[in-house]
Amino acid sequence: MRNILPLATLCAAHGYFQSPIARQPGTHFAGACSQQAYYNMAGSINGNIQGLEQVVATQGDYNAQECNLWMCKGMKYADNTDNVQKYTAGQNIDLYHPIVAPHTGYANVSIIATSSNTTLAANLSHWDVYASNAVPKVTSQENFTITMPTDLGSKCATAGECVIQMFWNAENINQTYESCIDFTMGSSSQRRHAREW
């Protein structure tokens, strides 16, 4: 019988992209990050990275290099090939990231290159104070729009190369949340040439 570890450390505060759908746990996540991590994320995908680190530390089937929890919380493109969005440069994208349980921190939405976990376009949206537990929830922190950058060329032309990443850090409780949307986006010149034809 599998042992489901307590989720308290994972779920004190949490949120995750619901629209468009963000990366979900699957067999590749389980194979890299442990079956226990998969059970926890399948039960509550909203948990924080530090909580996952505590979970995987005791798992014999955890592969730190393959898992890479600080890249999309370890979620794998290979489990999400049916969830790839197709965007164009300059397109406005409506996003829904419900704050299931608030804890004061800061947050930003950026384009990340998955091969290197580096930022290609920073702060497409950002909040110096996010999910404050001192005030009622702010609707604009859950429903918001970003504009896709126009200067990435073909860097995100292939599925799996880039994600839209929500990064939420609640420093006072040492909890960090990441949520990633896979997408493709061709260069502006490629689209112009296509229209010319």
C-alpha positions as CSV (number, residue, x, y, z in Angstrom):
1,M,0.0,0.0,0.0
2,R,1.4,3.4,-0.9
3,N,2.1,5.9,1.9
4,I,0.8,9.3,1.3
5,L,2.8,11.8,3.3
6,P,1.1,14.7,5.0
7,L,0.4,17.6,2.8
8,A,0.5,20.4,5.4
9,T,4.0,21.6,4.4
10,L,3.0,21.6,0.8
11,C,-0.3,23.5,1.1
12,A,0.0,26.3,3.6
13,A,-0.4,28.7,0.7
14,H,-0.8,27.8,-2.9
15,G,-2.0,28.5,-6.4
16,Y,-1.5,27.1,-9.9
17,F,-2.4,28.1,-13.5
18,Q,-5.8,26.7,-14.4
19,S,-6.3,28.5,-17.7
20,P,-4.5,27.8,-19.9
21,I,-3.7,24.5,-18.3
22,A,-0.3,24.3,-16.8
23,R,2.0,21.3,-16.7
24,Q,0.5,18.4,-14.8
25,P,2.3,15.4,-13.1
26,G,2.6,12.2,-15.1
27,T,4.7,9.1,-15.5
28,H,7.9,11.1,-16.5
29,F,7.5,13.3,-13.4
30,A,7.1,10.2,-11.2
31,G,10.1,8.5,-12.8
32,A,12.3,11.5,-12.1
33,C,10.9,13.0,-8.9
34,S,9.7,9.8,-7.2
35,Q,6.3,8.0,-7.0
36,Q,5.6,9.7,-3.7
37,A,6.1,13.2,-5.2
38,Y,3.7,12.1,-7.9
39,Y,1.1,11.0,-5.4
40,N,1.4,14.3,-3.6
41,M,1.2,16.5,-6.7
42,A,-1.7,14.4,-8.1
43,G,-3.5,15.0,-4.9
44,S,-2.7,18.7,-4.6
45,I,-0.8,20.3,-7.4
46,N,-0.7,23.6,-5.7
47,G,2.0,22.7,-3.2
48,N,5.3,24.5,-2.7
49,I,8.8,23.5,-3.9
50,Q,10.3,23.5,-0.4
51,G,7.7,21.0,0.7
52,L,8.5,18.8,-2.3
53,E,12.1,18.9,-1.4
54,Q,11.3,17.5,2.0
55,V,9.2,14.7,0.4
56,V,11.8,13.6,-2.1
57,A,14.7,13.7,0.3
58,T,13.6,10.3,1.7
59,Q,12.7,8.6,-1.5
60,G,14.9,6.0,-3.1
61,D,13.5,6.6,-6.6
62,Y,14.3,10.3,-6.6
63,N,16.8,11.5,-9.2
64,A,17.8,15.1,-8.4
65,Q,19.3,15.8,-11.7
66,E,16.4,14.4,-13.7
67,C,13.8,15.9,-11.4
68,N,15.0,19.5,-11.2
69,L,12.3,20.8,-8.8
70,W,13.3,24.4,-9.4
71,M,12.3,24.1,-13.1
72,C,8.5,24.2,-13.3
73,K,8.3,22.4,-9.9
74,G,9.8,19.3,-11.7
75,M,6.8,19.0,-14.0
76,K,7.8,17.5,-17.4
77,Y,7.0,18.5,-20.9
78,A,6.9,14.8,-21.9
79,D,3.8,14.4,-19.7
80,N,2.1,17.5,-21.2
81,T,2.5,17.2,-25.0
82,D,-1.3,17.6,-25.4
83,N,-1.3,20.9,-23.4
84,V,0.9,23.0,-25.7
85,Q,-0.5,26.4,-26.6
86,K,0.3,28.2,-29.9
87,Y,0.8,31.9,-29.7
88,T,2.0,34.8,-31.9
89,A,4.4,37.6,-31.0
90,G,2.5,40.5,-29.5
91,Q,-0.6,38.4,-28.7
92,N,-2.5,39.2,-25.5
93,I,-3.0,36.1,-23.4
94,D,-5.6,35.9,-20.6
95,L,-4.4,33.9,-17.7
96,Y,-6.2,32.5,-14.6
97,H,-4.1,31.6,-11.6
98,P,-6.4,31.1,-8.6
99,I,-4.9,31.9,-5.2
100,V,-6.2,28.9,-3.3
101,A,-4.7,30.0,0.0
102,P,-3.0,33.4,0.3
103,H,0.4,34.2,1.9
104,T,2.1,37.5,1.4
105,G,5.0,37.5,-1.1
106,Y,6.0,38.8,-4.5
107,A,5.3,37.2,-7.9
108,N,6.1,37.6,-11.5
109,V,5.3,36.0,-14.9
110,S,8.1,35.4,-17.3
111,I,9.1,33.4,-20.4
112,I,11.7,30.7,-19.4
113,A,14.0,28.6,-21.6
114,T,13.5,25.1,-20.2
115,S,16.9,23.8,-21.3
116,S,18.8,26.2,-19.1
117,N,16.1,27.5,-16.7
118,T,17.0,31.0,-17.7
119,T,14.7,34.0,-18.3
120,L,14.0,35.0,-21.9
121,A,11.5,37.7,-21.1
122,A,11.0,39.0,-17.6
123,N,8.1,40.5,-15.7
124,L,5.4,40.2,-18.4
125,S,3.3,40.8,-15.2
126,H,4.6,41.3,-11.7
127,W,3.5,42.2,-8.2
128,D,5.7,43.6,-5.5
129,V,3.1,42.4,-3.0
130,Y,1.2,39.3,-4.0
131,A,-1.5,37.2,-2.2
132,S,-1.4,39.3,0.9
133,N,-3.1,37.7,3.9
134,A,-3.7,41.1,5.4
135,V,-6.3,42.1,2.9
136,P,-9.1,40.4,0.9
137,K,-8.0,38.6,-2.3
138,V,-7.4,40.9,-5.2
139,T,-9.1,39.6,-8.3
140,S,-6.6,41.1,-10.7
141,Q,-3.9,38.9,-9.1
142,E,-5.8,35.8,-10.2
143,N,-7.2,36.9,-13.6
144,F,-4.8,39.0,-15.7
145,T,-3.4,39.4,-19.2
146,I,0.1,39.3,-20.5
147,T,1.4,40.4,-23.9
148,M,3.8,37.9,-25.6
149,P,7.2,39.5,-26.4
150,T,8.1,40.4,-30.0
151,D,11.8,40.0,-29.7
152,L,12.3,36.3,-29.2
153,G,12.7,35.3,-32.8
154,S,12.5,31.5,-33.2
155,K,13.7,30.7,-29.6
156,C,10.3,29.3,-28.7
157,A,9.4,27.7,-32.1
158,T,9.7,24.1,-30.9
159,A,7.3,22.7,-28.2
160,G,9.0,22.1,-24.9
161,E,11.7,24.8,-25.4
162,C,9.8,27.6,-23.6
163,V,7.2,28.0,-20.9
164,I,5.2,30.9,-19.4
165,Q,6.2,30.6,-15.7
166,M,4.4,32.1,-12.7
167,F,6.9,32.5,-9.9
168,W,5.4,33.3,-6.4
169,N,7.7,33.5,-3.4
170,A,6.3,33.9,0.1
171,E,9.6,34.8,1.8
172,N,8.2,35.1,5.4
173,I,7.2,31.4,5.4
174,N,10.0,30.2,3.0
175,Q,7.6,28.8,0.4
176,T,8.0,29.1,-3.4
177,Y,5.5,28.2,-6.0
178,E,6.0,27.7,-9.8
179,S,3.5,27.0,-12.5
180,C,4.4,26.6,-16.2
181,I,2.4,26.7,-19.4
182,D,4.0,25.1,-22.5
183,F,3.7,27.0,-25.8
184,T,5.2,27.6,-29.2
185,M,5.7,30.9,-30.9
186,G,7.4,31.5,-34.2
187,S,9.4,34.6,-35.1
188,S,7.8,37.7,-36.4
189,S,9.7,37.4,-39.7
190,Q,8.4,33.8,-40.2
191,R,4.8,35.0,-39.8
192,R,5.3,37.9,-42.2
193,H,6.7,35.6,-44.8
194,A,3.8,33.2,-44.3
195,R,1.3,36.0,-44.9
196,E,3.2,37.2,-48.0
197,W,2.7,33.7,-49.5
